[in-house]
Amino acid sequence: MNHFSLEGEHVKVDYSNPALPPVARNFMPDVYKDGPEYFCVFGAGCDGVILGTGDTIEQAINAWEEAYHRKLG
């Protein structure tokens, strides 16, 4: 698993954009940039966090949505 610091660059995301997945628009997870990778995260703790990563903001958000659906069934 990748490790990153929430001290990294927080990226502002326009969650009113209708092109984003509906679940992401609803929960508005935080997006961070750590080196070349983006991390989209919501929740806390080992069991409660939902995380998506990608080379772009969009990839990270889409990966986050997939992780959300896997976690919640």
LINVENSUL-V21190 format. One line per field, one symbol per residue. phi: phi as a letter, one per 30 degrees, with the letter a starting at -180 (. if undefined). psi: psi as a letter, one per 20 degrees, with the letter a starting at -180 (. if undefined). burial: + if it has 24 or more other ideal C-beta (glycine too) atoms within 12 Angstrom, else -. A space follows every 50 residues. Layout:
phi=???
psi=???
burial=???
This chain:
phi=.dcbcdddddcdbdddddddeedddddhddbbcbidccbcbbjbiddcdc bbbadbeddddddddddddddci
psi=qqqrpiiaoppppnjioiiqqhgghghmqqpqpociqqppqpaqrhhiqp pqqrirggggghhggghghghi.
burial=---+------+-+-+----++-++--+-+++++---++++++-------+ ++++--+--++++++-++-----
